[in-house]
Amino acid sequence: MRLVGADGSQVGIKPLPEALTMARELGLDLVEVADKANPPVCRIMDYGKYKYEAAQKAKESRKKASHISIKEMKYRPKIGAGDFKTKTKKVEEFLAEGHKVKVTIMFRGREMQHPELGKKILDQVAEAVVHEGRVEAYPRMDGRNMTMVLGPDKKAQAAAVRAKALEATADAEVEEPTETESEIITDESTIETAPQTEEPTTTSEISDDATDAEATTAPADDA
């Protein structure tokens, strides 16, 4: 066999018993790493450590691997406002989860004569989800359908998150405290009362002397 040392150096062609003895002297294992080669290649190593490192590398590779699936959402050219809102909300969720979305407009009968209606709906969908995704494949006819593909836009999503954070911060600002009832001090000593006016004299209070004076007449002249 061709033997590779623990440090990766080429030891050369060695018989199996000699290779095993070298590995045992180092307290390591003799592992066949290329059984198809002629002669087979063996390496002196710590097999337990080798298996652990291989498992860790495989784990990291799985973490880095991106599992992106393509979802599909179907619309009709004459879709109602409520259905449009519901379907478009679902498209936003798919994009936020990292999926691509194939948006399909299904034409029936004479609707095929008005592809501009489908194009208008696709444009509205792309505009509604601009904070989550971007157009990767622009609208095109596919048989009796018109399709468009949207993909997640990480930059747009990050910008939307920052905008929401700023909005939440603005809403959380404490308003200026208003003057409380305990801070209002009323100084009763400064309250001025309007001077009382004398009630007007009534006819019944006119003195008898004045009445008598008005009743006296001058003496008549002698003829």
NUMIDO-387398 format. One record per residue: z, y, x of N, C-alpha, C, O, CB in turn. Coordinates in steps of 0.001 Angstrom, whole numbers, padded with zeros to 6 digits, always signed. Atoms other than C-alpha are relative to their C-alpha. Glycine has a CB too. Example, Ala and Ser with C-alpha at 12.3 -4.5 7.8 and 13.67 -1.06 7.14 Angstrom:
2
+000000-001190+000890+007800-004500+012300+000000+001200+000900+000665+001181+001936+001246+000027-000992/-000060-001190-000820+007140-001060+013670+000730+001090-000770+000899+002198-000261-001415+000462+000414/
***
This chain:
223
+000000-001198+000845+000000+000000+000000+000000+001247+000879+000415+001223+002038+001227+000006-000955/-000065-001286-000692-000415+003621+000976+001312+000659-000385+001580+000867-001568-001227+000917-000358/-001347-000507+000259+003055+005114+001310+000071+001514+000233-000435+002048+001219+001023-000723+000894/-000252-001444-000099+004026+008726+000691+001505+000192+000115+002268-000351-000685-000585+000786-001244/-001422-000201-000230+007384+009899+002039+000648+000889-001049-000037+001479-001884+000216+000591+001359/-000757-000792+000972+010128+011673+000066-000336+001481+000085-000205+002211-000898+001490-000199+000212/+000351-001396-000175+009000+015000+001523-001474+000271-000269-001952+001385-000058+000352+000441+001388/+001417-000155+000298+005379+014394+000485-000922-000280+001160-002139-000144+001031-000249+001357-000483/+000829+000289-001182+004179+013438+003949-000649-001373-000117-000103-002273-000756+000844+000075+001288/+000713+001274+000022+001650+010634+004430+000573-000922+001094+000432-000651+002287-001539+000223+000204/-000584+000958-000944+003452+007667+006035-001073-000969+000513-001032-001418+001658+001158-000785-000669/+001072+000919-000397+000351+005473+006066+000044-001297-000771+000789-001431-001742+000080-000293+001476/+000063+001296+000673-000468+001925+005057+001195-000842+000452+001390-001061+001648-001354-000732+000305/-001191+000790-000299+002709-000173+004850+000069-001199-000934-000362-001111-002084+001277+000860-000126/-000226+001143+000887+003537-003627+003502+001153+000298-000942+002018+001117-000632+000287-001283+000812/-001011-000257+001020+005716-003737+000388+001429-000168+000521+002249+000711+000258-000220-000919-001174/-001389+000145-000457+008893-005132+002095+000439+001166+000880+001566+001645+000757+000167-001309+000765/-000363-001102-000897+008817-002407+004755+000191+001289-000776+001097+002067-000475-001070+000194+001080/-000123-001212+000815+008287+000328+002169+001302-000014-000793+001966+001014-000929-001201+000133-000956/-001252+000116+000748+011202-000972+000105+001202+000260+000898+002163+000910+000487+000115-001386-000639/-001103-000199-000941+013449-001020+003165+000165+001471+000328+001292+001961+000395-000232-000804+001283/-000055-001434-000298+012573+002602+003997+000609+000775-001165+001403+001692-000953-001406+000539+000316/-000530-000695+001179+013352+003717+000450+001496-000242-000154+002241+000682-000481-000738-000454-001267/-001412+000322+000140+016714+001902+000390+000833+000696+001061+001953+001125+000786+000210-001500+000077/-000729-000684-001073+017749+003398+003718+000247+001470-000353+001240+002061+000074-000779-000103+001326/-000165-001402+000420+017258+006845+002171+000764+000128-001322+001033+001231-001797-001368+000668-000136/-000720-000031+001278+019081+005859-001006-000892+000445-001151-000414+001009-002135+001201+000924+000100/+000972-000423+001012+015909+006468-003037-000743-001205-000559-000440-002352-000231-000999+001013+000592/+000765+001059+000646+013409+004496-005105-001435+000005+000520-001926+001016+001022+000023+000167-001535/+001410+000113-000346+009909+003249-004368-000781-000057-001321-000630-000995-002103-000281-001277+000906/+000701-000139+001289+007611+004329-007207-001506-000035+000229-002032+000667+001093+000409+001322-000719/+001464+000072-000078+003958+003397-007687-000575+001150-000826-000339+001227-002032-000540-001394-000514/+000522-001193+000668+002122+006616-008546-001499-000084-000262-002017+000702-001055+000298+001228+000831/+001442+000153+000215-001519+005474-008400-000372-001461+000161-000742-001929+001238-000817+000885+000985/+000260+001436-000078-002031+001862-009308-001485-000337+000050-001846-001451+000430+000628-000692-001175/+001437+000261+000000-005821+002201-009632-000640+000207+001382-001766-000225+001631-000680+000897-001018/+000564-000271-001335-006280+003348-006027-000073-001296+000818+000576-002295+000506+000856+001066+000754/+000146+001169-000886-007307+000942-003274+000219+000455+001448-000660+001104+002015-001422-000674-000171/-001129+000735+000582-004831+000345-001803+000827+000894-000933+000686+002116-000895+000897-000567+001116/-000851-000786+000897-002290+001426-004471+000884+000960+000789+001250+000700+001935+000869-000925-000865/-000819-001038-000649-000258+004529-003670+001413-000055-000559+001614-000046-001774-000616+001422-000210/-001415-000018+000387+003544+004434-003719+000684+001179+000680+000255+001649+001734+000706-001342+000376/-000722-001149-000554+006019+007223-003113+001483-000259-000032+002006-000842-000982-000329+001286-000771/-001457+000095-000070+009638+007305-002027+000578+001241-000694+000281+002369-000301+000503-000112+001500/-000545-001138+000763+011592+009469-004522+001243-000426-000772+001589-001605-000846-001064+000569-000977/-001109+000245+000931+014611+009821-006803-000623-000128-001395-000974+000874-002017+001097+001169+000054/+000739+000231+001240+013119+008253-009910+000677+000651-001210-000001+001156-002104-000153-001494-000239/-000718-000642+001099+015859+009532-012247-000288+001502-000064-000540+002056-001134+001501-000236+000145/+000292-001429-000073+015323+013105-011072-001456+000284-000385-001759+001285-001033+000289+000531+001414/+001422-000163+000305+011555+012647-011348-000233-000039-001513-000986+000772-002052-000831-001097+000698/+000164+000109+001447+011805+011555-014981+000561+001221-000721-000025+001696-001694+000679-001264-000513/-000621-001176+000626+014130+014462-015849-000915+001220+000132-001141+001944-000838+001382+000294+000641/+000875-001149-000213+011816+017051-014295-001284-000109-000815-001787+000891-001326-000335+000137+001477/+001214+000198+000798+008791+015531-016028+000264+000302-001473-000579+000883-002157-000522-001440+000161/-000345-000269+001401+010587+015698-019387+000159+001494-000250-000244+002001-001297+001292-000735-000383/-000174-001444+000159+011515+019346-018821-001344+000723-000013-001540+001657-000791+000882+000555+001121/+001332-000608-000033+007927+020255-017954-000736-000232-001321-001413+000664-001826-000822-000568+001175/+000652+000298+001275+006673+018546-021091+000592+000836-001128-000119+001277-002031+000127-001488-000330/-000669-000813+001013+009251+020405-023166-000466+001442+000051-000711+002056-000987+001508-000064+000179/+000474-001372-000161+008189+023765-021751-001442+000140-000472-001812+001154-001063+000121+000438+001461/+001402-000039+000441+004544+022937-022406-000091+000029-001513-000938+000723-002075-000774-001206+000546/+000010-000003+001468+005319+022211-026054+000437+001342-000552-000067+001785-001585+000905-001101-000543/-000453-001317+000462+007144+025522-026390-001112+001031+000098-001276+001864-000794+001211+000463+000811/+001049-000979-000231+004227+027474-024987-001231-000255-000857-002023+000651-001114-000385+000006+001453/+001172+000328+000816+001674+025639-027101+000106+000707-001343+001149+000646-001995-000132-001537-000199/+000006-000732+001272+000724+027737-030129-000691-000845-001059-001816-001308-000869-000708+001380+000149/+000547+000778+001099+000179+025921-033409-000449+000985-001079+000332+001343-001961+001051-001030-000557/+000541-000965+000948-002050+028299-035366-000899-000734-000981-001882-001362-000589-000779+001132+000728/+000823+000618+001035-003429+027031-038646-000721+001095-000785-000320+002258-000756+000867-000885-000948/+000765-000947+000800-005962+028697-040918+000305-000238-001477+000015-001305-002017-001527-000134+000281/-000259+000056+001427-004818+029394-044457-001191+000610-000736-001990+001331-000139+001323+000741-000359/+001089-000568+000794-007214+030286-047266+000547+000597-001290+001411+000010-001941-001066-001072-000313/-000357-000641+001258-006819+032688-050170-001287+000370-000721-002162+001029-000160+000900+001257+000234/+001221-000199+000774-009431+032820-052932+000174+001105-001044+001192+001180-001732-000410-001305-000682/+000028-001094+000969-010296+035865-055042-001252-000136-000865-002198-000837-000506+000034+001387+000718/+001182-000118+000834-012720+036523-057873-000463+001457+000007+000354+002359+000191+000288-000490-001448/+000496-001381-000020-014991+039607-058047+000662+000904-001049+000796+002109-000836-001495+000000-000216/-000609-000799+001073-013309+040727-061294+001492-000299-000125+002023-000367-001233-000706-000274-001342/-001427+000326-000002-009726+039926-060296+000817+001170-000529+000493+002329-000271+000468-000376+001416/-000868-001030+000542-006979+041818-062108+000927+000577+001064+001125-000015+002125+000813-000558-001147/-000864-000684-000967-004623+044245-060383+001230-000833+000349+001643-000881+001507+000435+001356-000549/-001198+000805-000250-001605+041947-060795-000281-001192+000897+000469-001459+001837+000587-000481-001307/+000368+001153-000826-003341+038878-059360-000359+000442+001420-000017-000227+002395-001182-000761-000634/+000373-000505-001334-004757+040946-056508+001252+000286+000825+001319-000062+002004-000868+001284-000120/-001235-000335-000713-001289+042196-055588+000741-001257+000434+001244-001325+001555+000909+000866-000878/-000716+001237-000319+000240+038700-055719-000668-000756+001141+000002-001196+002076+000086-000894-001233/+000726+000730-001029-002484+037063-053626+000050+000729+001346+000210+000103+002394-001449-000209-000430/-000009-000772-001240-002562+039878-051081+001378-000041+000661+001482-000041+001888-000413+001453-000272/-001355+000136-000545+001229+039666-050692+000144-001314+000741+000802-001373+001780+001050+000093-001117/-000049+001306-000663+000810+035987-049813-000785+000030+001304-000385-000597+002285-000552-001099-000926/+000776-000144-001233-001869+036888-047260+000855+000674+001074+000822+000273+002237-001298+000817-000257/-000899-000683-000944+000648+039266-045630+001004-000981+000581+001261-000960+001785+000738+001166-000692/-000997+000965-000465+003218+036465-045417-000616-000974+001002-000002-001293+002020+000600-000770-001190/+000670+000917-000927+000719+034102-043777-000204+000661+001363+000049+000048+002401-001356-000456-000577/+000239-000712-001255-000178+036717-041167+001300+000230+000753+001340+000105+001977-000695+001337-000266/-001299-000233-000639+003486+037516-040497+000535-001272+000647+001266-001209+001636+001010+000529-001021/-000432+001278-000563+004086+033802-039848-000868-000448+001172-000597-001475+001793-000011-001065-001074/+000849+000325-001142+001317+033807-037229-001249-000791-000335-001945-001256+000567+000783-000756+000985/+001178+000758+000399-001409+032098-039254-001215+000919-000144-001084+002117-000393+000265-000743-001315/+001232-000690+000361-005028+033120-039599-000260-000251-001483+000180-001258-002038-001208-000483+000883/+000253+000127+001438-006253+033658-043149-001485+000183-000274-002091+001179+000121+000833+001034-000804/+001385-000091+000453-009692+032950-044559+000012+000500-001438+000496-000187-002337-000737-001382+000115/+000035-000600+001336-010247+035242-047546-001376-000281-000596-002400+000069-000011+000297+001552+000050/+001251+000430+000624-012885+033896-049933-000180+000661-001361+000727+000647-002192-000031-001528-000145/+000379-000532+001307-014617+035666-052820-000943-001004-000643-002000-001305-000089-000669+001422+000120/+000810+001010+000679-015996+033128-055312-000852+000655-001088-000328+001274-002015+000901-001103-000608/+000938-000563+000974-019093+034201-057248-000441-001097-000973-000602-002261-000603-001235+000631+000717/+000494+000928+001013-020217+032591-060489-001122+000667-000794-001053+001849-001133+001150-000455-000945/+001076-000477+000851-023438+032952-062418-000629+001292+000486-001055+001400+001636+000506+000190-001381/+000654-001268-000301-024774+036493-062527+000781+000857+000987+000274+001872+001466-000215+000770-001267/-000777-000754-000989-021973+037698-060243-000671-000006+001362-000420+000869+002192+001406-000574+000117/+000704+000074-001277-024205+036629-057377-000912+001201+000217-001288+001507+001349-000809-001281+000077/+000887-001150-000098-026357+039654-058141+000740+001258+000468+000114+002286+000727-000663+000256-001344/-000792-001178-000394-023501+042008-057171+000950-000352+001144+002168-000334+000963+000801+000551-001208/-000866+000326-001142-022228+041013-053716+000847+001175+000460+001854+000992+001144-000835-000490+001154/-000781-001171-000412-021015+044585-053225+001393-000002-000615+002317+000596-000064-000729+001281-000385/-001328+000102+000609-018136+043802-055605+000932-000841+000868+002102-000505+001056-000099-000606-001411/-000805+000832-000897-016937+041035-053317+000337+000717+001285+001460+000623+001781-000722-001287+000315/-000235-000761-001235-017339+043235-050252+001089+001047-000209+001910+001279+000678-001302+000679+000476/-001015-001017+000298-015229+045923-051922+001399-000616-000021+002346-000024+000498-000299+000681-001352/-001309+000657+000058-012387+043461-052599+000473-000395+001392+001649-000233+001717-000059-001238-000904/-000379+000380-001361-012443+042170-049024+000461+001216+000803+001416+001133+001576-001176-000686+000710/-000417-001227-000686-012242+045731-047721+001390+000430-000449+002191+000903+000358-001007+001128-000255/-001320-000376+000526-009248+046374-049987+001089-000905+000567+002189-000448+000875+000008-000067-001541/-000979+000941-000573-007493+043250-048714+000283+000364+001459+001440+000410+001876-000519-001468-000101/-000173-000345-001413-008090+044214-045073+000815+001279+000156+001630+001393+001071-001362+000160+000683/-000741-001262-000069-006755+047715-045741+001459-000196-000380+002339+000448+000192-000639+001045-000911/-001369+000223+000472-003656+046406-047563+000862-000708+001029+002079-000525+001040-000018-000802-001278/-000778+000783-000968-002626+044102-044691-000189+000518+001424+000063-000207+002387-000397-001477-000070/+000297-000540-001334-003553+046410-041797+001234+000027+000892+001104+000013+002116-000577+001406-000117/-001233-000016-000786+000127+046492-040714+000412-001395+000480+001360-001528+001254+001120+000606-000819/-000316+001373-000394+000140+042678-040299-001148-000679+000744-000903-001532+001597+000359-000813-001223/+001122+000702-000605-003368+041655-039252-001238+000859+000126-001268+002011-000308-000322-001218-000792/+001279-000696-000193-006901+042628-038334-001137-000963-000302-000953-002180-000317-000126+000563+001450/+001163+000804+000343-010368+041422-039218-000549-000658+001268-000868+000028+002239-001089+000867-000693/+000569+000740-001125-011595+038694-036839-001440-000427-000280-002261-000485+000636+000855-001227+000311/+001375+000354+000395-014712+037620-038757-000334+000833-001231+000273+000661-002288-000155-001562-000297/+000338-000934+001071-016337+040278-040920-000683-000712-001164-001231-001802-001001-000901+001114+000533/+000552+000647+001198-017534+039551-044467-001438-000490+000175-002288+000202+000737+000056+000959-001160/+001349+000566-000034-020567+037283-044754-000122-001003-001140+000872-001574-001588-000304-000678+001382/+000249+000944+001085-022146+035133-047434+000004-001423+000540-000563-001705+001596-001341+000308-000699/-000053+001422-000355-021436+031394-047283-000289-000782-001280+000626-001165-002010+001409-000405+000629/+000383+000633+001255-023401+029748-050077+000230+000956-001160-000316+002059-001179+000785-001303-000214/-000340-000852+001153-022028+031134-053353+001274+000786+000228+001772+001448-000682+000145-000842-001254/-001240-000704-000326-018991+032554-051601-000237+001053+001077-001195+000979+001846+001074-000992+000461/-000020-000979-001083-018311+035564-049406+001343-000155+000706+002389-000154+000057-000215+001480-000535/-001227+000283-000733-015762+034993-046655+000274+001055+001073-000628+001737+001559-000078-001381+000636/-000459-000878-001069-013759+037027-044170+001233-000646+000617+002042-001231-000103+000312+001451-000530/-001146+000604-000676-011220+035869-041568+000887+001087+000584+000417+001971+001300-000463-000972+001106/-001003-000925-000530-008045+037806-040768+000889-000733+000994+001194-001912+000812+000851+000615-001144/-000895+000579-000993-005850+037188-037740+001219+000878+000207+001148+002082-000039-000728-000207+001322/-001211-000799-000243-002302+038303-036845-000250+001067+001062-000931+000817+002057+001167-000908+000434/+000108-001099-000961-002110+041650-035040+001411+000323+000483+002168+001005-000207-000696+001270-000640/-001358-000162-000525+001009+041642-032841+000374+001472+000176+001504+001870-000107+000136-000730+001333/-000294-001424-000216+000727+045337-031983+000292+000702-001317+001236+001486-001417-001173+000693+000712/-000209-000615+001309+000418+046370-035613+001328-000447-000602+002033+000352-001219-001155-000347-000949/-001263+000503+000531+003351+044146-036569+001187+000661+000684+002172+001006+000032+000078-001514+000164/-001083-000652-000738+005528+045635-033825+000144+001450-000436+001260+001948-000582-000252-000077+001517/-000046-001396+000449+004596+049161-034919+000628+000097-001386+001386+001026-001661-001416+000614-000015/-000576+000001+001342+005485+048295-038526+001508-000215+000051+002254+000397-000714-000656-001082-000861/-001438+000243-000145+008881+046964-037424+000715+001258+000480+001793+001598-000008+000257-001160+000978/-000614-001249-000490+009588+050165-035482+000065+001049-001104+001056+001770-001224-000791+000555+001202/+000028-000984+001087+008575+052282-038472+001101-000284-001022+001758+000637-001508-001377+000000-000691/-001059+000364+000947+010931+050349-040764+001375+000311+000570+002273+000740-000155-000091-001486-000362/-001291-000286-000634+013761+050726-038250+000306+001490-000044+001440+001888-000313+000008-000496+001455/-000191-001450+000050+013250+054485-038082+000322+000456-001414+001158+001337-001612-001248+000725+000515/-000253-000359+001397+013165+054702-041869+001415-000374-000406+002089+000382-001105-001012-000685-000924/-001355+000445+000320+016384+052705-042152+001035+000909+000651+002072+001201+000055+000211-001452+000452/-000908-000904-000694+018045+054968-039577+000112+001326-000720+001199+001892-000839-000459+000222+001427/+000001-001276+000712+017014+058067-041494+000791-000098-001296+001505+000835-001662-001431+000449-000293/-000724+000176+001259+018402+056653-044751+001500-000145+000230+002304+000168-000648-000528-001219-000747/-001414+000247-000281+021686+055782-043044+000753+001225+000480+001973+001186+000640+000126-001076+001018/-000668-001208-000481+022388+059299-041854+000991+000501-001050+000698+000518-002245-001035+001101+000338/-001045-000455+000911+025600+060661-043342-000297+001421-000445-000570+002296+000377+001390-000081+000667/+000230-001340+000516+025129+063647-045616+001201+000881+000316+002314+000390+000504-000268-000034-001521/-001076-000944-000289+027161+066810-044954+001042-000074-001105+000696-000064-002286-000547+001444+000142/-001040+000104+001029+030527+066556-046712+000054+001245-000864-000068+002362-000361+001361-000242+000639/-000103-001126+000920+030866+068739-049789+001456+000436-000110+002367-000315+000241-000566-000371-001392/-001342-000548+000112+033874+070927-050495+000782-000784-001026+000376-000861-002186-000038+001488-000371/-000788+000826+000899+036556+068733-052019+000926+000872-000829+001164+002046-000544+000803-001045+000783/-000855-000754+000923+038835+069727-054795+001262+000462+000681+001806+001515+000347+000351-000839-001217/-001229-000363-000686+041811+069748-052445-000187+001198+000918+000783+001840+001320+000516-001174+000791/+000249-001119-000904+040121+072362-050294-000156+001308-000754-000213+002380-000152-001237-000264+000833/+000151-001211+000801+039745+074788-053165+001382+000538-000316+002152-000114-001022-000805-000276-001308/-001328-000589+000188+042782+077088-053160-000138+001201-000934-000917+002118-000676+000639+000424+001375/+000030-001108+000957+043362+079377-056109+001241+000847+000178+002353+000353-000006-000102-000516-001457/-001128-000919-000184+045569+082389-055398+000205+000734-001303-000480+001705-001624-000246+001005+001182/-000225-000583+001317+046982+083197-058765+000410+001456+000078+000203+002219-000866+001049-000781-000738/-000464-001380-000124+048453+086430-057410-001149+000976+000059-000962+002168-000189+000862+000156+001225/+001148-000910-000121+044985+087841-056909-000776+000104-001287-001719+000888-001398-000923-000455+001107/+000716-000042+001267+043903+087173-060460+000452+001233-000774+001630+001360-001111+000241-001300-000827/-000313-001222+000730+043766+090507-062238-000301-000200-001476-001331-000750-001865-000797+001200+000560/+000198+000097+001450+044204+090676-065960-000509+001329-000507-000127+002386-000005+001314-000402-000731/+000579-001237+000552+042274+093183-067991+001081+000787-000711+001886+000205-001439-001173-000310-000974/-001028-000825+000664+044420+096138-069168-000160-000080-001508-001267-000072-002045-000087+001476+000467/+000019+000081+001442+045406+095899-072789-000231+001405-000580+000412+002372-000172+001322-000617-000532/+000307-001297+000638+043981+098683-074921+000812+000148-001264+001101-000832-001949-001514+000128-000319/-000781-000249+001214+045947+100333-077708-000861-000223-001223-002041+000123-001268+000575+001428-000005/+000732+000255+001230+044985+099272-081129-000256+001336-000709+000611+002210-000688+000786-000986-000922/+000309-001282+000686+043286+102061-083133+000950+000245-001164+001409-000693-001815-001461+000005-000514/-000911-000385+001090+045429+103934-085632-000702-000167-001325-001837+000276-001497+000493+001459+000166/+000596+000225+001320+044796+102911-089201+000350+001140-000937+001201+001977-000637+000472-001338-000593/-000210-001087+000972+044700+105152-092222+001409+000014-000530+001946+001067-000874-000969-000124-001155/-001348+000079+000557+048059+103906-093374+001034+000598+000921+002159+000866+000498+000360-001427-000297/-000960-000523-000960+049692+105246-090224-000083+001530+000123+000650+002110+000924-000228-000644+001360/+000096-001470-000058+048664+108896-090794+001275+000600-000583+001736+000179-001643-001263+000520-000778/-001294-000574+000403+051811+111069-091075-000102+000705-001349-001149+001210-001755+000504+000984+001067/-000047-000682+001300+052897+112459-094384-000233+001469+000144-000787+002088-000764+001322-000235-000682/+000163-001439-000205+052921+115984-092878-001451+000376-000028-001833+001385-000621+000623+000437+001311/+001423-000313-000034+049220+115847-092217-000585-000075-001389-001490+000688-001723-000745-000945+000940/+000513+000147+001353+048628+114709-095781+000371+001218-000832-000428+001744-001607+000539-001284-000651/-000457-001171+000747+050707+117529-097170-000772+001228+000377-001073+002064-000474+001469+000237+000226/+000713-001182-000479+048885+120064-095007-001385+000076-000616-001877+001158-000935-000102-000013+001529/+001367+000026+000560+045514+118965-096347+000078+000314-001497-000859+000862-002078-000692-001402+000243/-000112-000216+001454+046838+119137-099913+000325+001445-000364+000090+001809-001517+001066-000909-000575/-000398-001392+000296+048090+122847-099674-001232+000862-000099-002123+000791+000747+000961+000560+001084/+001146-000887+000213+045663+125414-101022+000462+001444+000102+001633+001748-000122-000668-000267-001380/-000353-001434-000144+045581+129150-100447+000209+000600-001374-000444+000174-002327-001112+000790+000774/-000266-000647+001306+047016+131451-103277-001225+000790-000441-001960+001364+000363+001247+000942+000082/+001152-000729+000551+044456+132970-105581+000218+001490+000060+001351+001950-000083-000268-000422-001437/-000094-001474-000067+043700+136716-105244+000233+000559-001393-000288+000052-002387-001291+000621+000623/-000224-000664+001257+044967+139017-107936-001278+000631-000514-002052+001208+000249+001080+001040+000141/+001212-000585+000545+042277+140124-110214+000123+001516+000031-000797+002219-000387-000263-000505-001440/
***
